[in-house]
Amino acid sequence: MWGIEKTLWTSNDEKGFTISTDKSLLDTEIIYNFLSKESYWAKGITKELVIESIQNSILCYGIYQRNPNEDFAKQVGFARVVSDLVRFSWIGDVFILPEYRGYGLSKWLMSIITEHPNLKGTSFQLATKDAHSLYAQFGFKPLEQAENRMARPLDWQVIYEGYKLNE
């Protein structure tokens, strides 16, 4: 198995939302605008780095109002997964546009992501400031033995230098 099959899910209600893992359907303008202007975790990120993060992620999930394969569909949410598809998975950049919150889309999205056959049993990690109760519904817990874990801090300056974006 070399690669992940593109998959599409359609809601069974009158709202007609769709989730797809087809990266070619993603609206990078919507993703960039949300992450750079509205998120607390990537505020100010450049469009180039948003595109790189999408390209370098094993799976990206777009949520659309309507089916993007059949007609014009507006992207209303997003999440991306970095994983080796065996032991480790990390989920990030999860969002639903504010005007589409309250429809259960984040729960639907998380159920699809956590039930993916290649992600289901992996050690799934994430960071959140305000959505603990959402993620707890899908088996996420505070880190056990946090004293045994380490992290190297994010350094935006070094990232921009590596991508030659600050010249």
VOBA-1610 file (N, C-alpha, C; in pm, whole numbers, padded with zeros to 5 digits, always signed):
BEGIN
Met+00084-00118+00000Met+00000+00000+00000Met+00088+00124+00000Trp+00084+00201-00105Trp+00160+00325-00114Trp+00065+00438-00145Gly+00014+00499-00043Gly-00079+00609-00061Gly-00213+00577+00001Ile-00292+00678+00014Ile-00423+00669+00077Ile-00529+00696-00028Glu-00629+00612-00029Glu-00740+00628-00121Glu-00821+00752-00085Lys-00860+00830-00186Lys-00946+00946-00164Lys-01087+00896-00133Thr-01146+00952-00029Thr-01276+00905+00015Thr-01370+01024+00030Leu-01501+00997+00012Leu-01603+01100+00023Leu-01717+01048+00109Trp-01765+01132+00203Trp-01879+01098+00288Trp-01982+01209+00270Thr-02109+01172+00263Thr-02217+01269+00250Thr-02311+01254+00369Ser-02352+01368+00424Ser-02443+01364+00539Ser-02579+01314+00495Asn-02649+01252+00588Asn-02780+01195+00559Asn-02893+01290+00600Asp-02870+01418+00589Asp-02973+01514+00626Asp-02996+01612+00512Glu-03088+01702+00533Glu-03124+01797+00427Glu-03019+01905+00405Lys-02923+01918+00498Lys-02821+02022+00483Lys-02721+01987+00373Gly-02700+01859+00347Gly-02617+01816+00236Gly-02469+01846+00248Phe-02412+01828+00366Phe-02269+01849+00381Phe-02193+01726+00334Thr-02069+01749+00290Thr-01983+01643+00240Thr-01845+01659+00302Ile-01780+01549+00331Ile-01640+01549+00374Ile-01562+01470+00270Ser-01447+01523+00230Ser-01363+01457+00131Ser-01217+01463+00172Thr-01142+01359+00135Thr-00997+01359+00156Thr-00921+01392+00027Asp-00991+01439-00073Asp-00928+01475-00200Asp-00867+01615-00187Lys-00735+01621-00179Lys-00667+01750-00162Lys-00691+01845-00278Ser-00718+01793-00396Ser-00741+01881-00511Ser-00870+01962-00498Leu-00959+01922-00408Leu-01085+01995-00386Leu-01071+02106-00283Leu-00962+02107-00208Leu-00945+02203-00099Leu-00937+02347-00152Asp-01001+02437-00082Asp-00995+02580-00113Asp-00887+02640-00024Thr-00766+02652-00078Thr-00654+02698+00003Thr-00672+02842+00049Glu-00751+02922-00021Glu-00779+03060+00023Glu-00857+03059+00154Ile-00959+02975+00162Ile-01039+02966+00285Ile-00952+02915+00399Ile-00873+02812+00374Ile-00786+02756+00478Ile-00684+02860+00524Tyr-00619+02923+00428Tyr-00519+03026+00460Tyr-00582+03141+00538Asn-00695+03192+00492Asn-00758+03305+00561Asn-00796+03270+00704Phe-00851+03150+00725Phe-00888+03114+00861Phe-00764+03099+00949Leu-00666+03022+00902Leu-00548+02997+00984Leu-00470+03125+01013Ser-00451+03208+00913Ser-00366+03326+00931Ser-00436+03440+01004Lys-00569+03447+00996Lys-00639+03561+01054Lys-00726+03527+01174Glu-00778+03404+01182Glu-00875+03373+01287Glu-00827+03270+01389Ser-00731+03187+01353Ser-00687+03083+01447Ser-00594+03143+01552Tyr-00587+03082+01668Tyr-00491+03125+01770Tyr-00358+03051+01753Trp-00357+02942+01678Trp-00237+02858+01671Trp-00149+02885+01548Ala-00201+02954+01447Ala-00120+02978+01326Ala-00138+03120+01274Lys-00181+03210+01360Lys-00205+03349+01320Lys-00081+03405+01252Gly-00101+03464+01135Gly+00010+03525+01062Gly+00085+03432+00969Ile+00050+03305+00966Ile+00120+03210+00878Ile+00104+03254+00732Thr+00206+03230+00652Thr+00198+03268+00511Thr+00121+03163+00432Lys+00069+03205+00319Lys-00004+03113+00231Lys+00089+03002+00183Glu+00215+03035+00157Glu+00311+02934+00110Glu+00327+02821+00212Leu+00332+02856+00339Leu+00349+02754+00442Leu+00221+02674+00464Val+00106+02737+00446Val-00020+02662+00453Val-00023+02557+00342Ile+00013+02595+00222Ile+00014+02502+00109Ile+00115+02390+00134Glu+00234+02422+00184Glu+00334+02320+00216Glu+00281+02222+00321Ser+00215+02275+00423Ser+00164+02187+00529Ser+00058+02092+00476Ile-00023+02138+00383Ile-00124+02051+00320Ile-00055+01944+00236Gln+00037+01986+00152Gln+00106+01891+00064Gln+00183+01786+00143Asn+00238+01823+00259Asn+00320+01733+00337Asn+00243+01650+00439Ser+00113+01667+00446Ser+00029+01589+00538Ser-00026+01467+00467Ile-00030+01355+00535Ile-00076+01229+00476Ile-00223+01235+00437Leu-00305+01300+00519Leu-00449+01312+00493Leu-00495+01452+00528Cys-00576+01509+00441Cys-00643+01635+00469Cys-00792+01614+00444Tyr-00871+01671+00531Tyr-01016+01656+00524Tyr-01079+01792+00501Gly-01154+01804+00393Gly-01231+01925+00369Gly-01377+01895+00395Ile-01447+01989+00459Ile-01591+01979+00478Ile-01654+02082+00386Tyr-01755+02038+00311Tyr-01817+02124+00210Tyr-01968+02129+00227Gln-02023+02245+00196Gln-02167+02254+00186Gln-02199+02212+00043Arg-02264+02098+00027Arg-02292+02030-00099Arg-02175+01940-00138Asn-02193+01866-00245Asn-02091+01772-00292Asn-01999+01843-00391Pro-01870+01856-00359Pro-01778+01927-00449Pro-01753+01856-00580Asn-01788+01730-00590Asn-01771+01657-00716Asn-01888+01676-00812Glu-01998+01728-00762Glu-02118+01740-00845Glu-02153+01883-00883Asp-02130+01978-00796Asp-02161+02117-00826Asp-02075+02207-00739Phe-02099+02337-00751Phe-02023+02431-00669Phe-02051+02402-00522Ala-01946+02382-00446Ala-01959+02355-00304Ala-01864+02446-00229Lys-01913+02507-00124Lys-01830+02595-00043Lys-01761+02513+00066Gln-01630+02532+00080Gln-01560+02466+00189Gln-01591+02539+00318Val-01631+02463+00422Val-01672+02522+00549Val-01589+02472+00667Gly-01500+02376+00644Gly-01417+02324+00751Gly-01297+02249+00697Phe-01207+02214+00789Phe-01080+02154+00747Phe-01015+02085+00866Ala-00935+01985+00838Ala-00845+01922+00935Ala-00736+01851+00856Arg-00619+01839+00915Arg-00513+01764+00850Arg-00448+01670+00948Val-00397+01559+00894Val-00336+01455+00976Val-00195+01427+00925Val-00102+01423+01019Val+00036+01381+00992Val+00050+01246+01062Ser+00098+01144+00989Ser+00101+01011+01046Ser+00197+00920+00971Asp+00245+00816+01042Asp+00316+00707+00976Asp+00220+00593+00943Leu+00092+00610+00982Leu-00016+00514+00956Leu+00005+00379+01026Val+00093+00375+01125Val+00118+00253+01200Val+00113+00282+01351Arg+00198+00371+01396Arg+00209+00395+01541Arg+00168+00535+01583Phe+00188+00635+01499Phe+00172+00773+01542Phe+00086+00852+01445Ser-00002+00933+01501Ser-00081+01028+01422Ser-00096+01157+01501Trp-00095+01266+01431Trp-00117+01398+01490Trp-00222+01469+01406Ile-00319+01530+01472Ile-00422+01603+01400Ile-00406+01751+01432Gly-00419+01833+01331Gly-00404+01977+01351Gly-00485+02057+01253Asp-00485+02187+01277Asp-00553+02284+01192Asp-00701+02252+01175Val-00762+02200+01280Val-00904+02164+01275Val-00987+02290+01294Phe-01078+02315+01200Phe-01170+02427+01217Phe-01297+02409+01136Ile-01401+02472+01186Ile-01527+02490+01114Ile-01547+02641+01109Leu-01580+02694+00992Leu-01605+02838+00983Leu-01715+02877+01081Pro-01701+02993+01145Pro-01797+03031+01251Pro-01944+03022+01211Glu-01979+03060+01091Glu-02120+03059+01050Glu-02176+02918+01027Tyr-02089+02816+01032Tyr-02134+02677+01013Tyr-02121+02594+01140Arg-02088+02658+01249Arg-02079+02587+01376Arg-02220+02561+01429Gly-02234+02455+01507Gly-02364+02422+01564Gly-02442+02319+01484Tyr-02386+02270+01375Tyr-02450+02167+01292Tyr-02395+02027+01321Gly-02305+02015+01416Gly-02245+01885+01447Gly-02133+01845+01352Leu-02083+01941+01274Leu-01981+01908+01175Leu-01848+01865+01238Ser-01809+01928+01347Ser-01681+01889+01409Ser-01689+01748+01466Lys-01802+01710+01521Lys-01818+01572+01571Lys-01818+01473+01456Trp-01886+01506+01349Trp-01889+01419+01231Trp-01747+01403+01175Leu-01677+01514+01163Leu-01540+01511+01112Leu-01450+01425+01200Met-01456+01445+01330Met-01371+01367+01421Met-01406+01219+01417Ser-01533+01186+01401Ser-01569+01043+01393Ser-01512+00980+01267Ile-01513+01052+01159Ile-01457+01000+01034Ile-01305+00985+01044Ile-01239+01085+01099Ile-01094+01080+01111Ile-01051+00966+01203Thr-01111+00958+01321Thr-01066+00858+01419Thr-01106+00715+01381Glu-01199+00698+01289Glu-01238+00565+01244Glu-01169+00523+01114His-01084+00609+01060His-01012+00574+00937His-00933+00445+00965Pro-00943+00345+00878Pro-00880+00215+00907Pro-00729+00221+00928Asn-00660+00319+00868Asn-00516+00329+00886Asn-00476+00420+01001Leu-00571+00486+01063Leu-00543+00576+01175Leu-00600+00524+01306Lys-00701+00441+01296Lys-00784+00398+01409Lys-00706+00355+01533Gly-00603+00274+01518Gly-00531+00222+01634Gly-00405+00299+01670Thr-00371+00400+01592Thr-00246+00471+01619Thr-00256+00557+01744Ser-00142+00592+01800Ser-00138+00689+01909Ser-00165+00825+01848Phe-00283+00876+01875Phe-00330+01002+01814Phe-00304+01116+01910Gln-00239+01221+01864Gln-00210+01335+01949Gln-00260+01463+01885Leu-00280+01563+01970Leu-00322+01695+01924Leu-00294+01794+02035Ala-00309+01919+02002Ala-00300+02026+02102Ala-00423+02113+02085Thr-00484+02151+02196Thr-00601+02238+02190Thr-00604+02328+02313Lys-00655+02447+02293Lys-00670+02540+02404Lys-00813+02538+02457Asp-00909+02498+02372Asp-01048+02518+02411Asp-01147+02409+02368Ala-01101+02299+02313Ala-01194+02198+02262Ala-01174+02061+02328His-01132+02060+02451His-01106+01934+02522His-01228+01842+02525Ser-01346+01898+02549Ser-01466+01814+02560Ser-01501+01750+02426Leu-01478+01819+02315Leu-01501+01759+02183Leu-01410+01638+02165Tyr-01282+01656+02185Tyr-01186+01549+02159Tyr-01199+01433+02257Ala-01239+01462+02379Ala-01258+01355+02478Ala-01364+01255+02431Gln-01463+01300+02356Gln-01567+01211+02303Gln-01510+01107+02208Phe-01388+01130+02158Phe-01326+01040+02061Phe-01202+00972+02117Gly-01196+00964+02249Gly-01090+00887+02315Gly-00964+00963+02350Phe-00959+01092+02323Phe-00841+01170+02358Phe-00842+01197+02508Lys-00723+01188+02570Lys-00708+01207+02714Lys-00583+01292+02737Pro-00575+01354+02854Pro-00448+01422+02887Pro-00333+01321+02881Leu-00216+01368+02848Leu-00100+01280+02837Leu-00070+01211+02968Glu-00050+01080+02960Glu-00004+01005+03077Glu+00147+01017+03081Gln+00199+01020+03197Gln+00343+01032+03218Gln+00402+01144+03133Ala+00341+01260+03144Ala+00388+01375+03067Ala+00535+01406+03095Glu+00581+01369+03213Glu+00721+01393+03247Glu+00816+01311+03160Asn+00766+01208+03093Asn+00849+01126+03004Asn+00848+01178+02860Arg+00768+01274+02833Arg+00755+01327+02697Arg+00833+01457+02685Met+00881+01479+02566Met+00955+01601+02539Met+00907+01658+02407Ala+00928+01786+02388Ala+00894+01852+02262Ala+00998+01958+02234Arg+01024+01978+02110Arg+01111+02087+02069Arg+01021+02200+02025Pro+01038+02320+02077Pro+00946+02430+02046Pro+00949+02471+01898Leu+00836+02518+01854Leu+00821+02572+01718Leu+00904+02698+01706Asp+00976+02715+01597Asp+01057+02834+01573Asp+01024+02887+01433Trp+00930+02981+01428Trp+00884+03035+01299Trp+00999+03095+01219Gln+01092+03163+01284Gln+01202+03226+01213Gln+01283+03122+01135Val+01315+03011+01199Val+01392+02905+01134Val+01311+02843+01019Ile+01180+02826+01039Ile+01094+02771+00932Ile+01095+02864+00811Tyr+01076+02994+00834Tyr+01077+03090+00723Tyr+01211+03090+00652Glu+01321+03079+00727Glu+01452+03071+00665Glu+01466+02945+00581Gly+01417+02833+00633Gly+01427+02706+00562Gly+01351+02708+00429Tyr+01240+02780+00427Tyr+01161+02791+00303Tyr+01197+02914+00222Lys+01299+02986+00269Lys+01349+03107+00203Lys+01235+03208+00182Leu+01157+03230+00287Leu+01042+03321+00279Leu+01069+03457+00344Asn+01187+03477+00400Asn+01213+03604+00464Asn+01327+03680+00395Glu+01342+03656+00268Glu+01447+03726+00193Glu+01390+03843+00118
//
